[in-house]
Amino acid sequence: MYQKRQLRYNSSTGFGFAPSRQYGRNIFNIKTFVIYVAMFLLSLLYIGLMA
């Protein structure tokens, strides 16, 4: 049951794999969060430079 949920979660985020069954969810949550923050900061910096 957990395996099915894990695979569905990973495929929904665009990653079809996980480093480990126990920690895959946390690792991918942190990774996607960092990516979103980096994109947000880059867009702010770009807007600031263009203004």
CHARMM-style PDB file with segment names, atoms N, HN, CA, C and O in Angstrom:
ATOM      1  N   MET     1       0.835  -1.199   0.000  1.00  0.00      PROA
ATOM      2  CA  MET     1       0.000   0.000   0.000  1.00  0.00      PROA
ATOM      3  C   MET     1       0.877   1.260   0.000  1.00  0.00      PROA
ATOM      4  O   MET     1       0.641   2.184  -0.778  1.00  0.00      PROA
ATOM      5  N   TYR     2       1.880   1.290   0.868  1.00  0.00      PROA
ATOM      6  HN  TYR     2       2.072   0.539   1.500  1.00  0.00      PROA
ATOM      7  CA  TYR     2       2.759   2.465   0.905  1.00  0.00      PROA
ATOM      8  C   TYR     2       3.539   2.593  -0.393  1.00  0.00      PROA
ATOM      9  O   TYR     2       3.769   3.698  -0.884  1.00  0.00      PROA
ATOM     10  N   GLN     3       3.948   1.442  -0.950  1.00  0.00      PROA
ATOM     11  HN  GLN     3       3.761   0.544  -0.551  1.00  0.00      PROA
ATOM     12  CA  GLN     3       4.714   1.458  -2.191  1.00  0.00      PROA
ATOM     13  C   GLN     3       3.904   2.088  -3.321  1.00  0.00      PROA
ATOM     14  O   GLN     3       4.433   2.886  -4.094  1.00  0.00      PROA
ATOM     15  N   LYS     4       2.624   1.732  -3.419  1.00  0.00      PROA
ATOM     16  HN  LYS     4       2.194   1.083  -2.791  1.00  0.00      PROA
ATOM     17  CA  LYS     4       1.776   2.302  -4.473  1.00  0.00      PROA
ATOM     18  C   LYS     4       1.651   3.813  -4.301  1.00  0.00      PROA
ATOM     19  O   LYS     4       1.773   4.563  -5.270  1.00  0.00      PROA
ATOM     20  N   ARG     5       1.407   4.258  -3.075  1.00  0.00      PROA
ATOM     21  HN  ARG     5       1.308   3.649  -2.288  1.00  0.00      PROA
ATOM     22  CA  ARG     5       1.248   5.679  -2.821  1.00  0.00      PROA
ATOM     23  C   ARG     5       2.542   6.427  -3.158  1.00  0.00      PROA
ATOM     24  O   ARG     5       2.502   7.519  -3.726  1.00  0.00      PROA
ATOM     25  N   GLN     6       3.672   5.843  -2.811  1.00  0.00      PROA
ATOM     26  HN  GLN     6       3.704   4.956  -2.350  1.00  0.00      PROA
ATOM     27  CA  GLN     6       4.966   6.463  -3.072  1.00  0.00      PROA
ATOM     28  C   GLN     6       5.202   6.617  -4.577  1.00  0.00      PROA
ATOM     29  O   GLN     6       5.649   7.668  -5.036  1.00  0.00      PROA
ATOM     30  N   LEU     7       4.900   5.566  -5.337  1.00  0.00      PROA
ATOM     31  HN  LEU     7       4.537   4.712  -4.963  1.00  0.00      PROA
ATOM     32  CA  LEU     7       5.122   5.632  -6.771  1.00  0.00      PROA
ATOM     33  C   LEU     7       4.204   6.671  -7.414  1.00  0.00      PROA
ATOM     34  O   LEU     7       4.624   7.411  -8.303  1.00  0.00      PROA
ATOM     35  N   ARG     8       2.960   6.723  -6.965  1.00  0.00      PROA
ATOM     36  HN  ARG     8       2.619   6.122  -6.243  1.00  0.00      PROA
ATOM     37  CA  ARG     8       2.036   7.683  -7.533  1.00  0.00      PROA
ATOM     38  C   ARG     8       2.490   9.107  -7.193  1.00  0.00      PROA
ATOM     39  O   ARG     8       2.421   9.996  -8.041  1.00  0.00      PROA
ATOM     40  N   TYR     9       2.949   9.323  -5.973  1.00  0.00      PROA
ATOM     41  HN  TYR     9       3.006   8.600  -5.284  1.00  0.00      PROA
ATOM     42  CA  TYR     9       3.438  10.642  -5.561  1.00  0.00      PROA
ATOM     43  C   TYR     9       4.637  11.058  -6.411  1.00  0.00      PROA
ATOM     44  O   TYR     9       4.703  12.188  -6.894  1.00  0.00      PROA
ATOM     45  N   ASN    10       5.579  10.139  -6.587  1.00  0.00      PROA
ATOM     46  HN  ASN    10       5.525   9.221  -6.195  1.00  0.00      PROA
ATOM     47  CA  ASN    10       6.783  10.471  -7.337  1.00  0.00      PROA
ATOM     48  C   ASN    10       6.472  10.769  -8.795  1.00  0.00      PROA
ATOM     49  O   ASN    10       7.054  11.684  -9.377  1.00  0.00      PROA
ATOM     50  N   SER    11       5.555  10.001  -9.396  1.00  0.00      PROA
ATOM     51  HN  SER    11       5.083   9.257  -8.923  1.00  0.00      PROA
ATOM     52  CA  SER    11       5.235  10.252 -10.794  1.00  0.00      PROA
ATOM     53  C   SER    11       4.490  11.575 -10.931  1.00  0.00      PROA
ATOM     54  O   SER    11       4.602  12.235 -11.964  1.00  0.00      PROA
ATOM     55  N   SER    12       3.732  11.975  -9.913  1.00  0.00      PROA
ATOM     56  HN  SER    12       3.641  11.438  -9.074  1.00  0.00      PROA
ATOM     57  CA  SER    12       2.981  13.226  -9.996  1.00  0.00      PROA
ATOM     58  C   SER    12       3.916  14.421  -9.905  1.00  0.00      PROA
ATOM     59  O   SER    12       3.602  15.481 -10.447  1.00  0.00      PROA
ATOM     60  N   THR    13       5.056  14.282  -9.236  1.00  0.00      PROA
ATOM     61  HN  THR    13       5.311  13.421  -8.795  1.00  0.00      PROA
ATOM     62  CA  THR    13       6.000  15.395  -9.142  1.00  0.00      PROA
ATOM     63  C   THR    13       6.938  15.427 -10.345  1.00  0.00      PROA
ATOM     64  O   THR    13       7.687  16.389 -10.513  1.00  0.00      PROA
ATOM     65  N   GLY    14       6.909  14.398 -11.179  1.00  0.00      PROA
ATOM     66  HN  GLY    14       6.301  13.616 -11.042  1.00  0.00      PROA
ATOM     67  CA  GLY    14       7.779  14.355 -12.339  1.00  0.00      PROA
ATOM     68  C   GLY    14       8.991  13.473 -12.124  1.00  0.00      PROA
ATOM     69  O   GLY    14       9.768  13.260 -13.054  1.00  0.00      PROA
ATOM     70  N   PHE    15       9.171  12.957 -10.925  1.00  0.00      PROA
ATOM     71  HN  PHE    15       8.540  13.129 -10.169  1.00  0.00      PROA
ATOM     72  CA  PHE    15      10.264  12.042 -10.652  1.00  0.00      PROA
ATOM     73  C   PHE    15       9.684  10.644 -10.510  1.00  0.00      PROA
ATOM     74  O   PHE    15       8.852  10.406  -9.634  1.00  0.00      PROA
ATOM     75  N   GLY    16      10.111   9.719 -11.358  1.00  0.00      PROA
ATOM     76  HN  GLY    16      10.786   9.913 -12.070  1.00  0.00      PROA
ATOM     77  CA  GLY    16       9.560   8.374 -11.303  1.00  0.00      PROA
ATOM     78  C   GLY    16      10.372   7.457 -10.417  1.00  0.00      PROA
ATOM     79  O   GLY    16      10.228   6.237 -10.504  1.00  0.00      PROA
ATOM     80  N   PHE    17      11.217   8.005  -9.572  1.00  0.00      PROA
ATOM     81  HN  PHE    17      11.334   8.996  -9.501  1.00  0.00      PROA
ATOM     82  CA  PHE    17      12.061   7.172  -8.716  1.00  0.00      PROA
ATOM     83  C   PHE    17      12.239   7.850  -7.365  1.00  0.00      PROA
ATOM     84  O   PHE    17      11.956   9.038  -7.208  1.00  0.00      PROA
ATOM     85  N   ALA    18      12.711   7.081  -6.396  1.00  0.00      PROA
ATOM     86  HN  ALA    18      12.941   6.116  -6.523  1.00  0.00      PROA
ATOM     87  CA  ALA    18      12.989   7.634  -5.076  1.00  0.00      PROA
ATOM     88  C   ALA    18      14.276   7.000  -4.556  1.00  0.00      PROA
ATOM     89  O   ALA    18      14.496   5.809  -4.779  1.00  0.00      PROA
ATOM     90  N   PRO    19      15.130   7.756  -3.873  1.00  0.00      PROA
ATOM     91  CA  PRO    19      16.382   7.203  -3.336  1.00  0.00      PROA
ATOM     92  C   PRO    19      16.121   6.053  -2.372  1.00  0.00      PROA
ATOM     93  O   PRO    19      16.847   5.058  -2.381  1.00  0.00      PROA
ATOM     94  N   SER    20      15.102   6.181  -1.551  1.00  0.00      PROA
ATOM     95  HN  SER    20      14.512   6.989  -1.544  1.00  0.00      PROA
ATOM     96  CA  SER    20      14.739   5.108  -0.633  1.00  0.00      PROA
ATOM     97  C   SER    20      13.265   5.228  -0.316  1.00  0.00      PROA
ATOM     98  O   SER    20      12.683   6.306  -0.437  1.00  0.00      PROA
ATOM     99  N   ARG    21      12.658   4.120   0.091  1.00  0.00      PROA
ATOM    100  HN  ARG    21      13.131   3.245   0.189  1.00  0.00      PROA
ATOM    101  CA  ARG    21      11.217   4.151   0.314  1.00  0.00      PROA
ATOM    102  C   ARG    21      10.855   4.997   1.533  1.00  0.00      PROA
ATOM    103  O   ARG    21       9.806   5.642   1.545  1.00  0.00      PROA
ATOM    104  N   GLN    22      11.720   5.002   2.568  1.00  0.00      PROA
ATOM    105  HN  GLN    22      12.571   4.479   2.558  1.00  0.00      PROA
ATOM    106  CA  GLN    22      11.363   5.725   3.786  1.00  0.00      PROA
ATOM    107  C   GLN    22      11.518   7.229   3.597  1.00  0.00      PROA
ATOM    108  O   GLN    22      10.654   7.998   4.020  1.00  0.00      PROA
ATOM    109  N   TYR    23      12.607   7.655   2.967  1.00  0.00      PROA
ATOM    110  HN  TYR    23      13.309   7.030   2.623  1.00  0.00      PROA
ATOM    111  CA  TYR    23      12.930   9.085   2.950  1.00  0.00      PROA
ATOM    112  C   TYR    23      12.663   9.751   1.615  1.00  0.00      PROA
ATOM    113  O   TYR    23      12.913  10.947   1.463  1.00  0.00      PROA
ATOM    114  N   GLY    24      12.156   8.998   0.638  1.00  0.00      PROA
ATOM    115  HN  GLY    24      11.952   8.027   0.761  1.00  0.00      PROA
ATOM    116  CA  GLY    24      11.950   9.571  -0.694  1.00  0.00      PROA
ATOM    117  C   GLY    24      11.037  10.778  -0.654  1.00  0.00      PROA
ATOM    118  O   GLY    24      11.317  11.792  -1.293  1.00  0.00      PROA
ATOM    119  N   ARG    25       9.939  10.678   0.095  1.00  0.00      PROA
ATOM    120  HN  ARG    25       9.711   9.854   0.614  1.00  0.00      PROA
ATOM    121  CA  ARG    25       8.956  11.756   0.125  1.00  0.00      PROA
ATOM    122  C   ARG    25       9.570  13.040   0.676  1.00  0.00      PROA
ATOM    123  O   ARG    25       9.388  14.110   0.095  1.00  0.00      PROA
ATOM    124  N   ASN    26      10.298  12.947   1.792  1.00  0.00      PROA
ATOM    125  HN  ASN    26      10.446  12.078   2.264  1.00  0.00      PROA
ATOM    126  CA  ASN    26      10.885  14.148   2.394  1.00  0.00      PROA
ATOM    127  C   ASN    26      11.945  14.759   1.485  1.00  0.00      PROA
ATOM    128  O   ASN    26      12.014  15.979   1.340  1.00  0.00      PROA
ATOM    129  N   ILE    27      12.778  13.903   0.867  1.00  0.00      PROA
ATOM    130  HN  ILE    27      12.722  12.911   0.985  1.00  0.00      PROA
ATOM    131  CA  ILE    27      13.842  14.415   0.001  1.00  0.00      PROA
ATOM    132  C   ILE    27      13.228  15.173  -1.165  1.00  0.00      PROA
ATOM    133  O   ILE    27      13.702  16.253  -1.519  1.00  0.00      PROA
ATOM    134  N   PHE    28      12.169  14.615  -1.771  1.00  0.00      PROA
ATOM    135  HN  PHE    28      11.784  13.738  -1.483  1.00  0.00      PROA
ATOM    136  CA  PHE    28      11.594  15.277  -2.930  1.00  0.00      PROA
ATOM    137  C   PHE    28      10.830  16.525  -2.520  1.00  0.00      PROA
ATOM    138  O   PHE    28      10.793  17.494  -3.278  1.00  0.00      PROA
ATOM    139  N   ASN    29      10.220  16.527  -1.341  1.00  0.00      PROA
ATOM    140  HN  ASN    29      10.250  15.740  -0.725  1.00  0.00      PROA
ATOM    141  CA  ASN    29       9.556  17.747  -0.873  1.00  0.00      PROA
ATOM    142  C   ASN    29      10.569  18.870  -0.722  1.00  0.00      PROA
ATOM    143  O   ASN    29      10.325  19.994  -1.161  1.00  0.00      PROA
ATOM    144  N   ILE    30      11.717  18.567  -0.094  1.00  0.00      PROA
ATOM    145  HN  ILE    30      11.915  17.654   0.263  1.00  0.00      PROA
ATOM    146  CA  ILE    30      12.747  19.586   0.122  1.00  0.00      PROA
ATOM    147  C   ILE    30      13.317  20.052  -1.222  1.00  0.00      PROA
ATOM    148  O   ILE    30      13.524  21.246  -1.434  1.00  0.00      PROA
ATOM    149  N   LYS    31      13.567  19.104  -2.121  1.00  0.00      PROA
ATOM    150  HN  LYS    31      13.399  18.134  -1.949  1.00  0.00      PROA
ATOM    151  CA  LYS    31      14.148  19.458  -3.422  1.00  0.00      PROA
ATOM    152  C   LYS    31      13.222  20.381  -4.195  1.00  0.00      PROA
ATOM    153  O   LYS    31      13.660  21.408  -4.712  1.00  0.00      PROA
ATOM    154  N   THR    32      11.948  20.027  -4.279  1.00  0.00      PROA
ATOM    155  HN  THR    32      11.592  19.192  -3.859  1.00  0.00      PROA
ATOM    156  CA  THR    32      11.021  20.849  -5.053  1.00  0.00      PROA
ATOM    157  C   THR    32      10.843  22.210  -4.385  1.00  0.00      PROA
ATOM    158  O   THR    32      10.702  23.224  -5.069  1.00  0.00      PROA
ATOM    159  N   PHE    33      10.848  22.234  -3.049  1.00  0.00      PROA
ATOM    160  HN  PHE    33      10.963  21.410  -2.495  1.00  0.00      PROA
ATOM    161  CA  PHE    33      10.711  23.509  -2.336  1.00  0.00      PROA
ATOM    162  C   PHE    33      11.890  24.420  -2.640  1.00  0.00      PROA
ATOM    163  O   PHE    33      11.704  25.608  -2.903  1.00  0.00      PROA
ATOM    164  N   VAL    34      13.101  23.875  -2.607  1.00  0.00      PROA
ATOM    165  HN  VAL    34      13.253  22.910  -2.394  1.00  0.00      PROA
ATOM    166  CA  VAL    34      14.298  24.669  -2.894  1.00  0.00      PROA
ATOM    167  C   VAL    34      14.253  25.185  -4.331  1.00  0.00      PROA
ATOM    168  O   VAL    34      14.611  26.333  -4.590  1.00  0.00      PROA
ATOM    169  N   ILE    35      13.813  24.338  -5.265  1.00  0.00      PROA
ATOM    170  HN  ILE    35      13.521  23.405  -5.054  1.00  0.00      PROA
ATOM    171  CA  ILE    35      13.737  24.757  -6.666  1.00  0.00      PROA
ATOM    172  C   ILE    35      12.737  25.905  -6.826  1.00  0.00      PROA
ATOM    173  O   ILE    35      13.007  26.881  -7.526  1.00  0.00      PROA
ATOM    174  N   TYR    36      11.578  25.775  -6.168  1.00  0.00      PROA
ATOM    175  HN  TYR    36      11.359  24.982  -5.600  1.00  0.00      PROA
ATOM    176  CA  TYR    36      10.574  26.839  -6.270  1.00  0.00      PROA
ATOM    177  C   TYR    36      11.106  28.150  -5.698  1.00  0.00      PROA
ATOM    178  O   TYR    36      10.904  29.213  -6.285  1.00  0.00      PROA
ATOM    179  N   VAL    37      11.789  28.075  -4.548  1.00  0.00      PROA
ATOM    180  HN  VAL    37      11.953  27.212  -4.071  1.00  0.00      PROA
ATOM    181  CA  VAL    37      12.339  29.292  -3.930  1.00  0.00      PROA
ATOM    182  C   VAL    37      13.392  29.913  -4.838  1.00  0.00      PROA
ATOM    183  O   VAL    37      13.437  31.133  -4.994  1.00  0.00      PROA
ATOM    184  N   ALA    38      14.240  29.079  -5.440  1.00  0.00      PROA
ATOM    185  HN  ALA    38      14.203  28.087  -5.314  1.00  0.00      PROA
ATOM    186  CA  ALA    38      15.289  29.598  -6.320  1.00  0.00      PROA
ATOM    187  C   ALA    38      14.682  30.282  -7.546  1.00  0.00      PROA
ATOM    188  O   ALA    38      15.145  31.344  -7.962  1.00  0.00      PROA
ATOM    189  N   MET    39      13.647  29.670  -8.122  1.00  0.00      PROA
ATOM    190  HN  MET    39      13.271  28.807  -7.785  1.00  0.00      PROA
ATOM    191  CA  MET    39      13.004  30.280  -9.279  1.00  0.00      PROA
ATOM    192  C   MET    39      12.351  31.614  -8.896  1.00  0.00      PROA
ATOM    193  O   MET    39      12.413  32.585  -9.650  1.00  0.00      PROA
ATOM    194  N   PHE    40      11.726  31.643  -7.715  1.00  0.00      PROA
ATOM    195  HN  PHE    40      11.676  30.854  -7.103  1.00  0.00      PROA
ATOM    196  CA  PHE    40      11.081  32.865  -7.247  1.00  0.00      PROA
ATOM    197  C   PHE    40      12.101  33.984  -7.072  1.00  0.00      PROA
ATOM    198  O   PHE    40      11.870  35.116  -7.496  1.00  0.00      PROA
ATOM    199  N   LEU    41      13.239  33.659  -6.439  1.00  0.00      PROA
ATOM    200  HN  LEU    41      13.426  32.740  -6.094  1.00  0.00      PROA
ATOM    201  CA  LEU    41      14.269  34.670  -6.216  1.00  0.00      PROA
ATOM    202  C   LEU    41      14.864  35.141  -7.540  1.00  0.00      PROA
ATOM    203  O   LEU    41      15.133  36.329  -7.714  1.00  0.00      PROA
ATOM    204  N   LEU    42      15.070  34.210  -8.474  1.00  0.00      PROA
ATOM    205  HN  LEU    42      14.851  33.245  -8.333  1.00  0.00      PROA
ATOM    206  CA  LEU    42      15.626  34.595  -9.770  1.00  0.00      PROA
ATOM    207  C   LEU    42      14.670  35.524 -10.521  1.00  0.00      PROA
ATOM    208  O   LEU    42      15.102  36.484 -11.159  1.00  0.00      PROA
ATOM    209  N   SER    43      13.369  35.233 -10.442  1.00  0.00      PROA
ATOM    210  HN  SER    43      13.018  34.453  -9.924  1.00  0.00      PROA
ATOM    211  CA  SER    43      12.411  36.095 -11.129  1.00  0.00      PROA
ATOM    212  C   SER    43      12.384  37.479 -10.477  1.00  0.00      PROA
ATOM    213  O   SER    43      12.274  38.486 -11.176  1.00  0.00      PROA
ATOM    214  N   LEU    44      12.482  37.538  -9.156  1.00  0.00      PROA
ATOM    215  HN  LEU    44      12.571  36.719  -8.588  1.00  0.00      PROA
ATOM    216  CA  LEU    44      12.531  38.835  -8.479  1.00  0.00      PROA
ATOM    217  C   LEU    44      13.775  39.617  -8.893  1.00  0.00      PROA
ATOM    218  O   LEU    44      13.707  40.818  -9.153  1.00  0.00      PROA
ATOM    219  N   LEU    45      14.904  38.926  -8.952  1.00  0.00      PROA
ATOM    220  HN  LEU    45      14.959  37.950  -8.742  1.00  0.00      PROA
ATOM    221  CA  LEU    45      16.150  39.582  -9.346  1.00  0.00      PROA
ATOM    222  C   LEU    45      16.054  40.104 -10.776  1.00  0.00      PROA
ATOM    223  O   LEU    45      16.493  41.217 -11.066  1.00  0.00      PROA
ATOM    224  N   TYR    46      15.476  39.295 -11.672  1.00  0.00      PROA
ATOM    225  HN  TYR    46      15.119  38.391 -11.436  1.00  0.00      PROA
ATOM    226  CA  TYR    46      15.324  39.698 -13.072  1.00  0.00      PROA
ATOM    227  C   TYR    46      14.423  40.927 -13.192  1.00  0.00      PROA
ATOM    228  O   TYR    46      14.729  41.858 -13.938  1.00  0.00      PROA
ATOM    229  N   ILE    47      13.320  40.922 -12.459  1.00  0.00      PROA
ATOM    230  HN  ILE    47      13.072  40.166 -11.853  1.00  0.00      PROA
ATOM    231  CA  ILE    47      12.402  42.071 -12.486  1.00  0.00      PROA
ATOM    232  C   ILE    47      13.114  43.314 -11.930  1.00  0.00      PROA
ATOM    233  O   ILE    47      12.957  44.413 -12.461  1.00  0.00      PROA
ATOM    234  N   GLY    48      13.895  43.130 -10.863  1.00  0.00      PROA
ATOM    235  HN  GLY    48      14.023  42.237 -10.432  1.00  0.00      PROA
ATOM    236  CA  GLY    48      14.617  44.250 -10.279  1.00  0.00      PROA
ATOM    237  C   GLY    48      15.640  44.833 -11.237  1.00  0.00      PROA
ATOM    238  O   GLY    48      15.830  46.048 -11.280  1.00  0.00      PROA
ATOM    239  N   LEU    49      16.300  43.974 -12.008  1.00  0.00      PROA
ATOM    240  HN  LEU    49      16.146  42.987 -11.973  1.00  0.00      PROA
ATOM    241  CA  LEU    49      17.296  44.467 -12.961  1.00  0.00      PROA
ATOM    242  C   LEU    49      16.637  45.167 -14.135  1.00  0.00      PROA
ATOM    243  O   LEU    49      17.166  46.152 -14.650  1.00  0.00      PROA
ATOM    244  N   MET    50      15.490  44.670 -14.561  1.00  0.00      PROA
ATOM    245  HN  MET    50      15.060  43.870 -14.143  1.00  0.00      PROA
ATOM    246  CA  MET    50      14.820  45.276 -15.712  1.00  0.00      PROA
ATOM    247  C   MET    50      14.184  46.626 -15.357  1.00  0.00      PROA
ATOM    248  O   MET    50      14.074  47.509 -16.208  1.00  0.00      PROA
ATOM    249  N   ALA    51      13.772  46.776 -14.107  1.00  0.00      PROA
ATOM    250  HN  ALA    51      13.861  46.058 -13.416  1.00  0.00      PROA
ATOM    251  CA  ALA    51      13.072  48.005 -13.700  1.00  0.00      PROA
ATOM    252  C   ALA    51      14.027  49.201 -13.730  1.00  0.00      PROA
ATOM    253  OT1 ALA    51      13.623  50.322 -13.421  1.00  0.00      PROA
TER     254      ALA     51
END
